[in-house]
Structure formats: C-alpha cells, structure tokens
Amino acid sequence: MANYVLVHGAWGGNHTFGEVPARLEAEGHKVLNCALPGLGSRQDELHPAITLTDHVDAVCEQIAASGFDRFILAGHSYGGMVITSVASRLGKRIDAILYIDAFMPAGGQSLWDISGQFEHDWYIDTQKPHPGLVRPLGTPEDFEPVPGIVGYHPLLTLLEPAESSGDEETIAKKAYIFATGYEPTPFTRFAEIARAEGWDYYEADTDHFVMENDPELTMRVLLGLAG
C-alpha cells in the first residue's frame, strides 16, 4: 500500500480534493491531505506576510508528523508551486509526483514569473483594498470569504521563487493532468512541457477542479503511480 500527500491550491482548502482522499483510504492506502496556513480550514491564520516558504514548511512539517518515509506527492493549481519546493527538499523519499492542472516552475521561478498579464493584473488590482491579500479569481468586488471554504490568498506566496536543489530530479515517476474545460487557462504551457519530457500525461474534460469533477480519472492516475 502507498502513502499519498495531497496539496491544495490557492484561496480554497483541502476540501477541494473532494472524495479522492476517502476513496484512496478505502483502497487501503494512507493519505495526508495537507492544510496550508491562511487557507481553507486554516483561514483564521491568514495574514499578508505568509510566504511560499511558509507553505512549504507547513507541508514538510505535516509529512514529518505523519510518519511517512516514502510517499507519492500531488498538488493542484498553486499547489504545484508548493510541491515543487517540497520535492526539492524531500525528493529522494518521493516515489512519484503528480501536478493536477498546476503551475510547474523551473528552479528559481516564482508563480509571477510563469503566469501572464491577466493573472498579474488580478493579483495586483484586487489586493489594493486589502494590501497583500488577493481576491479569488473571477469574484466580484463585494466578495466575502466563506469560513473554512474560500477566502483571500497572500500575495507574497505568488512572488517568491520555488526551491531547486536537484533532488527533485531523482523522482522516478512524474505525471500531469490538464483540464481542457478551464478557460482562460495558464496551464497549457506546463502540459506541453510534461508531454515533451515524456511524463505520464492525461486530460480531463472538466473545469479547473479536476479532483471534484472527475474523481475517477484522478483516482486512476494516483493509483497508477503506486503500481
């Protein structure tokens, strides 16, 4: 049986993995569905000084507390930034890594570096009323956070570069799921990189929340990485 570490994206929480964690556990696997500081169930910890390093530290601390030695690592959306740095730190213990419609930085790149003008304008313009805290994409100016579900995201996490030690290159299995129903999408370039580098590649005919809207595909890919 495998150990899975799941990392959610921006603005929301680990509930965005839907039924996937419970289904993995029903198959006999162990699952750590991480919670990032300031988001989702940890929304009450939100403040503008939270960095990408804070999120990476939190995931590494949760992995240490879980007792997992070897594991499969998966990240959704912004979670791709987090798992890239986790892989840099713990790559020699990771059997496989999965990016689910996620940002996939090279060493030294921030999310700002690998996103476009649309995202840049949103990140800067929507944090002005709450300096350092970015409103969820597509929400109106009168957006109100939903406790434990969706809220603001700390801008600094989008500006700090991901780590790269070289240990991330030791991971034997790598996979990418691209959501074809999400527009406009910043993720096309990462899907193309994954395909070009010979990763296991999958497409989901869903919006951005692949895990909730195509749990069957998500399960198939995750279970396949354990094989």
C-alpha positions as CSV (number, residue, x, y, z in Angstrom):
1,M,0.0,0.0,0.0
2,A,1.1,3.6,-0.7
3,N,1.3,6.8,1.2
4,Y,-0.2,9.9,-0.5
5,V,0.5,13.5,0.3
6,L,-2.0,15.9,-1.3
7,V,-1.6,19.7,-1.5
8,H,-4.4,22.0,-2.4
9,G,-4.3,25.3,-4.4
10,A,-4.9,29.0,-3.7
11,W,-7.9,30.6,-2.0
12,G,-9.5,27.3,-1.0
13,G,-8.6,24.4,1.2
14,N,-8.0,20.7,1.2
15,H,-11.7,20.0,0.8
16,T,-11.1,20.7,-2.9
17,F,-9.8,17.1,-3.2
18,G,-13.4,16.0,-2.8
19,E,-14.0,12.3,-2.3
20,V,-10.5,11.3,-3.5
21,P,-8.8,11.1,0.0
22,A,-11.6,8.8,1.3
23,R,-11.5,6.7,-1.8
24,L,-7.8,6.2,-1.5
25,E,-8.1,5.2,2.1
26,A,-10.9,2.8,1.2
27,E,-8.4,1.1,-1.1
28,G,-6.1,0.6,1.9
29,H,-3.7,3.5,1.3
30,K,-2.7,6.2,3.8
31,V,-3.5,9.8,2.9
32,L,-2.2,13.1,4.2
33,N,-4.5,15.8,2.9
34,C,-2.4,18.9,3.8
35,A,-3.8,22.2,5.0
36,L,-1.9,25.4,4.1
37,P,-1.7,28.2,6.6
38,G,-4.2,31.0,6.0
39,L,-6.3,29.0,3.6
40,G,-9.4,26.7,4.0
41,S,-9.6,25.1,7.4
42,R,-6.7,27.3,8.5
43,Q,-8.2,30.6,7.2
44,D,-8.1,32.1,10.7
45,E,-4.2,32.2,10.4
46,L,-4.3,34.4,7.3
47,H,-2.0,37.5,7.2
48,P,-0.2,39.3,4.4
49,A,3.3,38.2,5.4
50,I,2.7,34.5,4.6
51,T,5.2,33.3,2.0
52,L,5.7,30.3,-0.2
53,T,8.3,29.1,2.2
54,D,5.8,29.1,5.0
55,H,3.5,26.9,2.9
56,V,6.4,24.5,2.0
57,D,7.5,24.4,5.7
58,A,3.9,23.6,6.7
59,V,3.7,20.6,4.3
60,C,7.1,19.3,5.3
61,E,6.1,19.5,9.0
62,Q,2.8,17.7,8.3
63,I,4.8,15.0,6.4
64,A,7.1,14.6,9.4
65,A,4.2,14.3,11.8
66,S,2.5,11.7,9.6
67,G,5.5,9.4,9.9
68,F,5.6,8.8,6.2
69,D,9.0,7.6,4.9
70,R,8.3,7.2,1.2
71,F,5.3,8.7,-0.5
72,I,3.5,9.9,-3.6
73,L,3.1,13.7,-3.8
74,A,0.3,15.5,-5.7
75,G,-0.5,19.2,-6.0
76,H,-3.4,21.1,-7.5
77,S,-3.1,24.6,-9.2
78,Y,-0.9,26.8,-6.9
79,G,-0.2,23.6,-5.0
80,G,2.2,22.9,-7.9
81,M,4.5,25.7,-6.6
82,V,4.4,24.1,-3.1
83,I,5.1,20.5,-4.2
84,T,8.0,21.6,-6.4
85,S,9.8,23.0,-3.4
86,V,8.8,20.0,-1.2
87,A,10.3,17.8,-3.9
88,S,13.5,19.8,-3.8
89,R,13.8,19.2,-0.1
90,L,12.5,15.6,0.1
91,G,12.8,14.3,-3.5
92,K,14.9,11.2,-2.5
93,R,11.9,10.0,-0.5
94,I,9.2,10.6,-3.2
95,D,8.2,7.7,-5.4
96,A,6.1,9.8,-7.8
97,I,4.8,13.3,-8.3
98,L,1.6,14.5,-9.9
99,Y,0.7,18.0,-11.0
100,I,-3.1,18.4,-11.3
101,D,-3.8,21.4,-13.6
102,A,-1.0,23.0,-11.7
103,F,1.8,25.5,-12.0
104,M,5.1,23.8,-12.7
105,P,8.1,26.1,-12.1
106,A,11.7,25.6,-13.0
107,G,14.2,26.3,-10.4
108,G,14.3,29.9,-9.3
109,Q,10.9,30.8,-10.9
110,S,8.0,32.3,-9.0
111,L,4.4,31.9,-9.9
112,W,4.5,35.5,-11.0
113,D,7.3,34.5,-13.5
114,I,5.2,31.8,-15.1
115,S,1.8,33.4,-15.2
116,G,0.5,36.0,-17.6
117,Q,-0.7,39.6,-17.7
118,F,-4.3,38.6,-16.9
119,E,-3.1,37.0,-13.6
120,H,-0.7,39.8,-12.9
121,D,-3.4,42.4,-13.2
122,W,-5.7,40.5,-11.0
123,Y,-3.1,39.8,-8.3
124,I,-2.2,43.5,-8.0
125,D,-5.5,45.2,-8.6
126,T,-7.6,43.0,-6.2
127,Q,-5.2,43.2,-3.3
128,K,-5.4,47.0,-3.1
129,P,-8.3,47.2,-0.7
130,H,-6.6,44.6,1.5
131,P,-2.9,45.1,0.9
132,G,-1.1,41.8,0.4
133,L,-4.2,39.7,0.2
134,V,-5.5,38.7,-3.2
135,R,-9.2,38.1,-4.0
136,P,-10.2,34.8,-5.6
137,L,-10.1,34.8,-9.4
138,G,-13.4,35.8,-11.0
139,T,-15.0,37.0,-7.8
140,P,-16.9,40.4,-7.6
141,E,-15.6,43.4,-5.7
142,D,-18.0,42.7,-2.9
143,F,-16.6,39.2,-2.3
144,E,-16.9,38.0,1.2
145,P,-14.9,35.0,2.4
146,V,-16.7,31.8,3.3
147,P,-15.2,30.5,6.5
148,G,-13.3,27.3,6.0
149,I,-14.0,27.2,2.3
150,V,-12.7,30.1,0.3
151,G,-11.0,33.4,1.1
152,Y,-8.2,35.7,0.3
153,H,-4.7,34.5,-0.7
154,P,-1.4,36.0,0.5
155,L,0.3,37.8,-2.4
156,L,3.9,37.1,-1.2
157,T,3.4,33.4,-2.0
158,L,3.0,34.3,-5.6
159,L,6.2,36.3,-5.8
160,E,8.7,34.0,-4.1
161,P,10.7,31.6,-6.3
162,A,10.4,27.9,-5.9
163,E,13.3,25.9,-4.5
164,S,15.6,23.7,-6.6
165,S,18.2,21.5,-5.0
166,G,18.4,18.9,-7.8
167,D,16.9,16.2,-5.6
168,E,13.5,16.7,-7.4
169,E,15.2,15.2,-10.4
170,T,15.6,11.9,-8.6
171,I,11.8,11.2,-8.6
172,A,11.2,8.2,-10.9
173,K,7.6,8.8,-11.9
174,K,6.1,12.1,-13.0
175,A,2.6,12.9,-14.2
176,Y,0.4,15.8,-15.3
177,I,-3.4,16.2,-15.6
178,F,-4.6,19.0,-17.8
179,A,-8.1,20.3,-17.5
180,T,-9.3,21.1,-21.1
181,G,-12.5,22.8,-19.9
182,Y,-10.9,25.6,-18.0
183,E,-10.6,28.9,-19.9
184,P,-8.7,31.1,-19.9
185,T,-6.0,28.7,-18.6
186,P,-2.4,29.5,-17.6
187,F,-1.6,25.8,-17.6
188,T,-1.3,24.9,-21.3
189,R,2.5,25.5,-21.3
190,F,3.0,23.2,-18.4
191,A,1.0,20.4,-20.0
192,E,3.2,20.8,-23.1
193,I,6.4,20.6,-21.1
194,A,5.2,17.4,-19.3
195,R,4.3,15.8,-22.7
196,A,7.6,16.9,-24.2
197,E,9.6,15.4,-21.3
198,G,7.8,12.1,-21.6
199,W,5.8,12.3,-18.4
200,D,2.6,10.3,-17.9
201,Y,0.0,12.8,-19.4
202,Y,-3.8,12.9,-19.0
203,E,-6.5,15.3,-20.0
204,A,-9.7,15.9,-18.0
205,D,-12.8,17.3,-19.7
206,T,-13.6,19.4,-16.7
207,D,-13.1,22.9,-15.3
208,H,-10.1,23.6,-13.1
209,F,-11.3,21.4,-10.2
210,V,-10.4,18.1,-11.7
211,M,-10.5,16.2,-8.4
212,E,-14.1,17.1,-7.6
213,N,-15.4,16.9,-11.2
214,D,-13.5,13.8,-12.4
215,P,-12.6,11.8,-9.3
216,E,-12.5,8.6,-11.4
217,L,-9.6,9.9,-13.5
218,T,-7.9,11.4,-10.5
219,M,-8.1,8.1,-8.7
220,R,-6.9,6.1,-11.8
221,V,-3.8,8.3,-12.1
222,L,-3.0,8.3,-8.4
223,L,-3.4,4.5,-8.1
224,G,-1.3,4.1,-11.3
225,L,1.6,5.9,-9.8
226,A,1.6,3.4,-6.9
227,G,1.9,0.5,-9.4
